Amino acid sequence: MDPKSNGKISMVCIAYLIFTNFLGALTGCIMAVIIRPGVGLSNSGSNRQLDTVPMETQDIFADLLRNLFPDNLIQATFQQTQTKYNIETVLKNMTMNGTVIPRQFKEISGKYIGSAGSSNILGLIVGSMLFGVATGAVREAGMPFGAFFTSATDVIMQILKWIIRSTPFGVASLIAKTIAGTDNIQEDFRRLGVYAATVIVSLLIVSLLLVPIAYSLLTRKQPFSFLFSIVNVMMIGFATSSSAISIPESLKALEDVNRIDRRVTRFVVPLSATLGRCGSSIYIAATCVFLMQLTETDTDAGKIILVCVLTTCSSLAIPSVTGASLVTVIILLTALGLPAETATLLFTLEWLLDRLRTLTNLIVQALGSVGTYRACRSALPYQPRPSVTLSDGYQGPLSRQHSGVTASGLPKEVPDEMKFGTENNAYNEITTKI
């Protein structure tokens, strides 16, 4: 793909992701203000303590910039750069009702650049995009390089298809393990039922109302067939609570079922899995408003706008790992001047809400691939869809199967009968003209 087409796809996709993240934050704030789940609820009864100091906002965005250009692409497949803190426990005296009480506080004594056990998808996207543009720029010299990665992708996708066949058993096992590990599920729902209902209703509004309307306007097609085509993607996302793990199945559903150009999906799907956090934005914004109501903090228009802006910006830096949104909530509470300990109440239903917001993330990300393809397909050079499968043997893209170059970039050998046929056709053409 040429740099001009690649640049247009990048701009459309990033603009879509930022807009949907903001839309999710706005939806979560509006529903929390209307339902008011934190009014009349006490924060007592939470015995969970924060074991770590939450990351500072400037460090989150600094790590985002560092991960754009990884030092080692191989290491980026399983690790990403993250700021680490040296923590010291300090004993301070606090006065409560005239009594001096010593309490322990954790303070940051220093910082250093470390690593976290999570794939640096954003850095891999930037590196892959750079190699792809360079491969297209050198034209024929880059064809063997591109053919190798195209073939490797097909092989890996086939392996993943075999693994995905065991998805139903894995989903059932993970859900059973999570529910069995909950101490008192009835008490959790009783105390936080209205809050959970607020988040779930917000997620349903985006997933089952706004997304179908947007899909119908884009394609003039029935939207629920599109949702049904990504059921396997949502199943994997619900089981793992991660958008990144669902990438292979997302590519399969979008390319094979929805017939979207793979030049779009191979860029948009990984980028959306990294930056697309519409469901997480709903959860973060609704949770912040809920905790503001819980602590009897004024929720005026200025505070709501601040929550929306902070949620939109911070959502771009949320890693696609379990529980990352709750960490972001704790960071935003610090920025809003609220005690981080109020978020400990949310741990009780995190196992459920994490999976539900992942489903919304995946649905909105899939719609992003459709929208980006619709907006950019006129700028894509014509390329016939491949008609061969792995069982037929890999022969390279269909556009090269009818050219004079093989998948490895070498000139094809023309059979003798074809040579004679070509010569006879040329002779007949000349004779006809005479």
C-alpha positions in Angstrom: 0.0 0.0 0.0 1.4 3.4 -0.9 2.1 6.0 1.8 -0.8 8.3 0.7 -3.4 5.6 1.2 -1.7 4.5 4.4 -1.8 8.0 5.7 -5.5 8.5 4.9 -6.4 5.2 6.7 -4.4 6.2 9.7 -6.0 9.6 10.0 -9.6 8.3 9.6 -9.0 5.4 12.1 -7.4 7.6 14.8 -10.1 10.3 14.4 -12.8 7.6 14.8 -11.1 6.1 17.9 -10.8 9.5 19.6 -14.4 10.4 18.8 -15.8 7.0 20.0 -13.8 7.3 23.2 -15.2 10.7 23.9 -18.7 9.5 23.0 -18.4 6.7 25.5 -17.2 9.0 28.2 -20.1 11.4 27.5 -22.6 8.6 27.6 -21.3 7.2 30.9 -21.4 10.7 32.5 -25.0 11.4 31.2 -26.4 8.1 32.5 -24.6 8.4 35.9 -26.1 12.0 36.3 -29.6 10.8 35.3 -29.7 7.6 37.4 -27.5 8.9 40.3 -26.2 5.5 41.6 -24.0 7.0 44.3 -26.7 8.9 46.1 -27.6 7.3 49.5 -24.9 4.6 49.3 -22.2 4.3 52.0 -18.6 3.4 51.3 -18.3 1.4 54.4 -17.7 -2.3 54.3 -14.8 -2.3 51.9 -11.8 -4.0 53.5 -9.6 -4.0 50.5 -6.5 -1.8 50.5 -4.5 -0.4 47.7 -1.2 -2.2 47.5 0.5 0.1 45.1 0.9 3.8 44.4 -1.1 4.8 41.3 0.8 6.0 38.3 1.1 9.7 37.7 -0.7 11.1 34.7 2.4 12.5 33.1 4.1 9.1 33.3 1.3 7.4 31.5 1.6 9.7 28.5 5.4 9.5 28.7 5.2 5.7 28.5 2.8 6.0 25.5 5.4 8.1 23.6 8.2 5.7 24.6 6.3 2.7 23.4 5.7 4.3 19.9 9.4 3.5 19.1 10.5 0.3 20.8 14.2 -0.5 21.1 13.7 -4.2 20.2 10.8 -5.4 18.0 11.1 -8.9 19.3 10.9 -7.8 22.9 7.9 -5.6 22.0 5.9 -8.8 21.3 5.8 -9.6 25.0 6.9 -6.5 26.9 6.3 -2.8 26.9 8.0 0.2 28.6 6.5 1.3 31.8 7.6 3.8 34.5 8.4 2.1 37.8 8.5 3.8 41.2 10.7 3.3 44.3 8.2 3.2 47.1 9.0 4.1 50.7 6.7 3.6 53.7 6.6 6.8 55.8 5.0 7.0 59.3 3.1 10.2 59.9 0.9 11.4 62.8 -2.7 12.4 62.1 -5.0 14.2 64.5 -8.5 12.9 64.6 -11.0 14.3 67.2 -8.1 15.7 69.2 -6.3 12.3 69.3 -2.9 11.8 67.5 -2.9 8.6 65.6 0.2 7.3 63.7 -0.5 6.1 60.2 1.6 4.6 57.4 1.7 6.3 54.0 3.4 5.1 50.8 5.4 7.8 49.0 7.4 7.8 45.8 11.1 8.3 46.4 12.3 7.8 42.8 11.4 6.8 39.3 13.1 4.6 36.7 12.1 3.1 33.3 11.2 -0.5 33.6 9.0 -3.0 31.6 5.6 -4.6 32.0 4.6 -8.0 30.9 2.2 -6.9 28.1 2.6 -6.8 24.4 3.6 -3.4 23.0 1.0 -3.4 20.2 1.4 0.3 19.5 5.1 -0.1 18.8 4.6 -3.1 16.7 2.1 -1.2 14.6 4.5 1.6 14.0 7.3 -0.8 13.1 5.1 -2.8 10.8 3.8 0.3 9.1 7.3 1.5 8.5 8.4 -1.8 7.0 5.3 -2.0 4.9 5.7 1.5 3.4 9.4 0.8 2.7 8.5 -2.5 1.1 6.1 -0.8 -1.2 8.6 2.0 -2.0 11.3 -0.4 -3.3 8.7 -2.2 -5.4 10.1 -5.4 -7.0 13.1 -5.6 -4.7 10.7 -5.7 -1.7 8.5 -8.5 -3.0 10.4 -11.4 -1.5 10.3 -9.6 1.9 6.6 -9.0 1.7 5.9 -12.5 0.4 7.7 -14.0 3.4 5.5 -12.1 6.0 2.3 -12.7 4.0 3.0 -16.5 4.0 4.0 -16.4 7.7 0.7 -14.6 8.5 -1.3 -17.2 6.8 0.5 -20.0 8.6 0.1 -18.4 12.0 -3.6 -17.7 11.3 -4.2 -21.3 10.5 -2.5 -22.4 13.8 -4.7 -19.9 15.7 -7.8 -21.3 14.0 -7.0 -24.7 15.4 -6.5 -23.2 18.9 -9.7 -21.3 18.7 -11.7 -24.5 18.3 -11.3 -25.1 22.0 -12.8 -21.7 22.8 -16.1 -22.9 24.3 -14.3 -25.1 26.9 -11.9 -22.3 27.8 -14.7 -19.8 28.2 -16.7 -22.0 30.5 -13.7 -22.8 32.6 -12.6 -19.1 33.0 -16.2 -17.9 33.9 -16.6 -20.8 36.4 -13.3 -20.0 38.0 -14.1 -16.3 38.4 -17.6 -16.9 39.9 -16.2 -19.5 42.3 -13.6 -17.1 43.5 -16.2 -14.5 44.5 -16.8 -14.4 48.3 -20.4 -13.3 48.5 -21.8 -12.5 45.1 -25.3 -11.7 46.4 -24.0 -9.1 48.8 -21.9 -7.5 46.1 -24.9 -7.1 43.8 -27.1 -5.7 46.6 -24.6 -3.0 47.6 -23.6 -2.0 44.0 -26.6 -3.1 42.0 -27.7 0.4 40.9 -24.1 1.3 39.9 -23.6 -1.9 37.9 -27.0 -1.3 36.2 -25.9 2.2 35.3 -22.7 1.0 33.6 -24.5 -2.0 31.9 -27.3 0.2 30.5 -24.7 2.7 29.1 -22.8 -0.2 27.5 -26.1 -1.5 25.9 -27.0 1.9 24.6 -23.8 2.1 22.7 -23.6 -1.5 21.6 -27.2 -2.2 20.7 -28.5 1.2 19.7 -25.7 3.6 18.5 -23.6 1.0 16.7 -26.5 -0.6 14.7 -27.7 2.9 13.7 -24.2 3.9 12.6 -23.7 0.6 10.7 -27.0 1.0 8.9 -26.2 4.6 7.8 -22.7 3.5 6.6 -23.7 0.3 4.7 -27.5 0.5 4.1 -27.6 -3.1 5.4 -29.3 -4.9 8.3 -27.0 -4.3 11.4 -27.7 -7.3 13.5 -26.3 -9.7 10.9 -23.0 -7.7 11.4 -23.2 -8.2 15.2 -23.9 -11.9 14.7 -20.8 -12.2 12.4 -18.6 -11.2 15.3 -20.1 -13.5 18.0 -16.9 -15.6 18.2 -14.9 -12.4 18.7 -17.1 -11.3 21.5 -17.0 -14.8 23.1 -13.2 -14.7 23.2 -13.2 -11.1 24.5 -15.7 -12.0 27.3 -13.6 -15.0 28.4 -10.2 -13.2 28.4 -11.2 -9.5 29.1 -8.7 -8.4 26.5 -9.2 -6.9 23.1 -5.7 -7.9 22.0 -6.3 -11.6 22.3 -9.3 -11.3 20.0 -7.3 -9.8 17.1 -6.9 -13.1 15.1 -10.6 -13.9 15.3 -11.5 -10.2 14.5 -9.4 -10.4 11.3 -11.1 -13.6 10.3 -14.6 -12.2 10.9 -14.0 -8.9 9.1 -12.1 -10.3 6.1 -13.9 -13.6 5.4 -17.5 -12.7 6.5 -17.8 -9.0 6.1 -15.5 -8.8 3.0 -13.4 -5.9 4.2 -10.0 -5.4 2.4 -7.2 -6.9 4.4 -5.0 -3.9 3.7 -7.5 -2.0 6.0 -8.1 -4.7 8.6 -4.4 -5.6 9.1 -3.8 -2.0 10.2 -7.1 -0.9 11.8 -7.7 -3.9 13.9 -4.4 -3.9 15.9 -4.5 -0.1 16.2 -8.1 -0.2 17.5 -7.2 -2.9 20.0 -4.6 -0.5 21.3 -6.4 2.8 21.3 -10.1 1.9 21.0 -11.6 2.0 24.5 -15.2 3.2 24.1 -16.5 0.6 26.6 -13.7 1.4 29.0 -14.5 5.2 28.7 -18.1 4.5 29.6 -17.0 2.6 32.7 -14.4 5.1 33.8 -16.6 8.1 33.3 -19.7 6.5 35.0 -17.4 5.3 37.9 -15.9 8.7 38.5 -19.3 10.4 38.6 -20.6 7.6 40.9 -17.7 8.1 43.3 -18.2 11.9 43.3 -21.8 11.3 44.3 -20.7 8.8 46.9 -18.3 11.3 48.5 -21.0 14.1 48.2 -18.8 16.1 45.7 -20.6 18.6 43.5 -21.2 17.2 40.0 -21.7 20.5 38.2 -21.3 21.0 34.4 -17.6 21.9 34.8 -16.8 18.7 36.7 -18.6 16.6 34.1 -16.8 18.2 31.2 -13.5 17.7 33.1 -14.3 14.0 33.6 -15.1 13.6 29.9 -11.9 15.2 28.8 -9.7 13.3 31.3 -11.4 10.0 30.4 -10.9 10.6 26.6 -7.2 11.4 27.0 -6.4 8.7 29.5 -8.3 6.0 27.5 -5.8 6.3 24.7 -3.1 5.0 27.1 -5.0 2.1 28.7 -3.3 -1.3 28.0 -5.4 -4.2 26.8 -5.0 -6.2 30.0 -7.5 -7.3 32.7 -8.3 -4.6 35.2 -6.5 -1.7 33.5 -9.5 0.5 33.5 -9.8 0.3 37.2 -6.2 1.6 37.6 -7.1 4.5 35.3 -10.1 5.3 37.6 -7.7 5.6 40.5 -5.5 7.9 38.6 -8.4 10.1 37.6 -9.6 10.3 41.2 -6.3 11.8 42.1 -6.6 14.4 39.4 -10.2 15.2 40.6 -9.0 15.6 44.1 -10.8 12.5 45.5 -9.3 9.9 47.8 -8.1 6.9 45.8 -9.3 4.6 48.6 -12.9 5.2 47.6 -12.3 3.0 44.5 -11.7 -0.1 46.7 -15.5 -0.6 46.7 -15.4 -1.3 43.0 -13.2 -4.4 43.2 -16.2 -6.6 44.1 -17.8 -6.4 40.6 -14.7 -5.8 38.6 -14.7 -9.3 37.2 -18.1 -8.8 35.6 -17.9 -5.2 34.4 -14.5 -5.8 32.9 -15.8 -8.5 30.6 -18.9 -6.4 29.6 -16.9 -3.3 28.7 -14.6 -5.5 26.6 -17.6 -6.6 24.6 -18.4 -3.0 23.8 -14.8 -2.2 23.0 -14.8 -5.1 20.4 -18.1 -4.1 18.8 -17.1 -0.5 18.4 -13.7 -1.5 17.1 -15.3 -3.8 14.5 -17.5 -0.9 13.3 -14.3 1.2 13.0 -12.9 -1.2 10.5 -16.1 -1.0 8.4 -16.2 2.8 8.6 -12.6 3.2 7.7 -12.9 0.9 4.7 -16.0 2.8 3.5 -14.2 6.1 3.8 -10.9 5.0 2.3 -11.7 2.3 -0.3 -11.7 4.9 -3.2 -8.0 5.7 -2.3 -6.9 2.0 -2.3 -5.2 0.7 -5.4 -7.2 -2.0 -7.1 -6.2 -5.5 -5.9 -8.3 -8.6 -6.6 -9.2 -10.8 -3.6 -7.1 -13.9 -3.2 -9.0 -17.0 -4.4 -6.6 -19.6 -3.1 -6.5 -21.2 0.4 -3.9 -22.9 2.4 -5.0 -26.3 1.3 -4.2 -25.3 -2.3 -0.7 -24.2 -1.4 0.4 -20.7 -1.0 1.1 -18.9 -4.3 1.2 -15.3 -3.2 -1.5 -12.7 -3.6 -3.8 -13.2 -6.6 -2.5 -10.1 -8.3 0.9 -11.8 -8.5 -0.4 -15.1 -9.6 -1.2 -13.7 -13.0 2.0 -11.7 -13.3 5.5 -12.7 -14.3 6.8 -12.8 -10.7 6.5 -15.6 -8.2 5.7 -15.3 -4.5 9.4 -15.3 -3.8 10.0 -12.4 -6.2 11.7 -14.4 -8.9 10.6 -14.4 -12.6 8.2 -17.2 -13.5 9.3 -19.9 -16.0 6.9 -19.9 -19.0 6.1 -23.4 -20.3 7.1 -24.2 -23.8 3.5 -24.7 -25.0 2.7 -21.3 -23.7 5.7 -19.8 -25.5 4.6 -21.3 -28.8 1.0 -20.2 -28.2 2.2 -16.7 -27.6 4.3 -16.7 -30.7 1.4 -18.1 -32.8 -1.0 -15.5 -31.3 1.4 -12.7 -32.2 1.8 -14.1 -35.8 -2.0 -14.4 -36.2 -2.4 -10.8 -35.0 0.1 -9.5 -37.5 -1.5 -11.5 -40.3 -4.9 -10.1 -39.4 -3.7 -6.5 -39.5 -2.1 -7.1 -42.9 
